[in-house]
Amino acid sequence: MKLIVLRGASGSGKSTVATLLRQRLGTGIALVEQDYLGRVVLGLRATDDGTSADALDALARAALRTAPAVLVEGILSSERYGAVIEGLRGIPGVSSWLYRFRLPFEETVARHATREKAGSFGEDELRRWWPGDDLLRDHDGRPVEQLIGPGATAEQVAERIIADAGLVAGD
């Protein structure tokens, strides 16, 4: 069982990378999107307030039982979702790879402006949702995520994840 977690600010590129991974891997990866689960499935307006944590945990656990690899994607603030991610990583037999998109706020605003949903919300909402330097850490305080900076393209990040986790189409 393989668990891949993509965390970062709105507009940082997480969904773009998730889409590329699905295109390249097909049935080789299940996708658990924080926004889709919160907004579409649960009908929530805010998706990073922790309200959907139990549902995200249950869905990711079910996916880990049925899919060769599971990608969990979202802002996923450490304060509200850190315990969920740690619990998923602690499932016996699960190997995990965690990635944190770490871009300057101005870069996420610029990227957001190019998205289809750019008209749905603006800079004020992005600032409210901004996770800052929110790193997941182990019990000794060491970061457990690999950082993705503004210079990495979505294609490069997808290829890195495929190589790191040893993923193959229809795995």
N, C-alpha and C positions, 0 to 999 in steps of 0.2 A: 504494500500500500504506500502510495506516494502522495504527500501533501505539499502543495506549493501555495504560498501566501504572498499576495501583492498588496502592499499598503502604501498610502500616500495621499496627498492633497487632491481635491477635485481638480480635474484638468491636468494632472501630472502625466497621464499616459497609461494608466493601469488597464483601462478597458480596451484601449487600442492593442496593447500587448496580449490581453486575454483573447481578443478576437483573432489575432495572428496565431496564437497557440491552438485555438479551436480549428482554424483553417488548416494548419499543418498537421495536427494530430487526429482530427476527426473523432472517432469513438475512443481514442486513447486518453481523453481527459473530460472529466465532469467539471462544470462551472457553477460556483456558488457566488453570486454577485450581491453584495450588501445592498446596493441601491434597488436592484430589481426585487429582491426579497422584501425589503422594507416598503417601497413605494407601490409596486404592482401587486405582490402577493398579500401583504398585510395592510395596504392602504394607508400607510403612514406618510406624513409630510417630511419629517426629519428622519434620517436613516442612521445617523451616527450618535444618537443620544442613548444608545444601549437598549432601547425597547425591543429591537429584533435580535438581541444576543442569543436568547434561548432557541429561537427558530433557526438562526444561522448555525448554531452548534448542532442541533438535531439534524438539519439537512446535510451538513458536512459529514457528520458521523454516518448517516445513511449512505451518502455517496461513497465514502471510504470503504463501506462493506460491499459495494457493487461495481465501482469503477476502478480501473488500474491506477489512475491518478486523479487527484481532485485539486482544482484551483479555486482558492478563496480570495476574492478581490473586493477592495473597498477602502474607505478612509480608515476604518477599523482602529480607532484611537486606542492606545494601550490602556488607558484608564478604564474604558468600558468593554473592550474586547480582548484585552491581554490574557485574561484568565481563560477565555474560550479558546484562544489560539494555543495557549500552553496546554490545555486539556486535550486538544486534538493531537498535538505533538507527542503527548504522553501515552497515547493509545498503543498498546503492544503491537509491534510489527509495522508501525508507521515510520517512514523516513521522511524528513521534512526539509524544505528549502524556503527560507523567508527573505523577501526583498522589500526594501523601503525606498520608494521614489522620493529623492531629496532634492527639490528644486527651489530656487528663489521664488517668492510670492509673485513677483512681476512676470516670471516665466510661465507660471500656471495661469495667470490672467491672460497672457498672450496666447497660450495654447487653447484656453477655453474659448477665446474669440473665434477660433477656426472650427469649432464644433457645431454640429447641427442644433444642439440644444442651447447654443449661446444666448438665444433670446429668452430662455426659460428662467434664467437667473443671471445676476451680474456680479460685479466686483464686491459689492457690499456683502452678499451671501458667501462668496468665496473667502472673504476676510473672516467672516464669522465661523466658517468651517475649517479655517486654516489650522493644521495640526502642529505647526512649528517643528521643533526638533524632537519629535515624539518617537523615540526608539524603544523597541522591545529589548529588555535586558534579562540576563539569567540571574540566578540567586546571588551571584557575586557582583552584580552590577555591570557585567560586560555585555555590550550589544550582541544580539544573536541574529541580526539581519545583515544581508549584503546590501550596500547602498547603490542606488542607481542615480547618477547625476544627470544634469541637463544636456551633456554632450552625447549621451547614448541614444541612438535611434531605437524606435520600437522594434525594428527588425533585429538589431543587435541584441537587444534585451531578450527577445523571444529565442533567438539562437543560443544565447548564454544559458537560459533556463533549460532548454532542451538538452544541452550538453551537460550541465550540472546535474540534472536529475536523471539522465540517461533515458529520456523519453523517446518513444517511437510511435508512429501512426498505428492506431488500433492495438496498442501495447497490451 
